[in-house]
Amino acid sequence: MQRSTLIAVKELSAMLDDPDLVLLDCSLKKTASGKEFDLKGKTIPGARFFDLENTFSDAQSDFPNTLPQTQDFERRARALGINTDSKLVVFDAGGMYSSPRVWWMFQVMGNRHIRVLNGGLPAWNEAGFPLAEGFETDFEEGNFKAAFDHGSVKSFQDIEQNTDAQKFTLVDARSSGRFKGIDPEPRPHLQSGSIPQSVNFPFQDVLENGKFKSKTELYKLFEERSLLTDKLVYSCGSGLTACIIMLAGQIAAQKGIQLYDGSWTEWAELKKMKK
């Protein structure tokens, strides 16, 4: 990519008056494990709410956080006032939790003009920049045009075939305990464990104090795990934190953006791995 996928709070503060800027707050109420975030009800001035759990997930899917249909994503992005040439910056209240997922979604839908605020809302607040209550709602409908990249979304069938004849490395961003089947899943009816031929790379390993580690440190982490290859597919519990590792791969060595969207939840459900 020609420019960084991350943006620092100082740089963002200097461009808040840019008419092409669309600031998206994709904060969730809590993590999959139930942890709530601080700064509840606060956001960055001018931010629009990107409702990842409802508006921008496929309501017809049996699994959480599923990518919407292309036409639905396009229509809902336009409703947020997003244009084809908008400069998108996305952030969340977790520091670095749900925003990489939104970054990936726009990549898949053909818009590469999106950056992630490193450290998110906590970093903005810690730097002493102002906070707002309530989201921006005064904007015109946009003209965003989606162009879906089918190759960046892997299906259950793709993953199952890879367990027999490995064509790519599946990188699992869940905790070591869940990957090894020791710790429980946040969805209590499912067993924990791992998909055959997958490699564990907990998403917390690429973060420090809610921000990404340096490019050099990230490169070393991928190198230590023999993941400096273009044949990577990312996975987690439901397609959310996998995007944190994916974005780390982009920062470290511009690795790909292929995701098993259904992730462990879909795999365990379809493989009847229930308690």
Protein Blocks (a to p, Z undefined) as FASTA:
>chain_A
ZZdfbdcfklmmmmmmpmkbccddfbdfbdfkopacehihiacehiacddfklmmpcfkb
cbehiacdfklmmmmmmmnopafklccddddfkopamlmmmmmmmmmnopabbccdehij
mlmmmnopacdedjdfbdcddfbdcdddfklpccfklmmmmmmmccbdcddfbdfklmno
maccfblkbccdddehiacddfklmggehiacdfklmmmmmmmnopacfbbcdddfnopm
mmmmmmmmmmmnopafbdcfklmmlmmmmnopaZZ
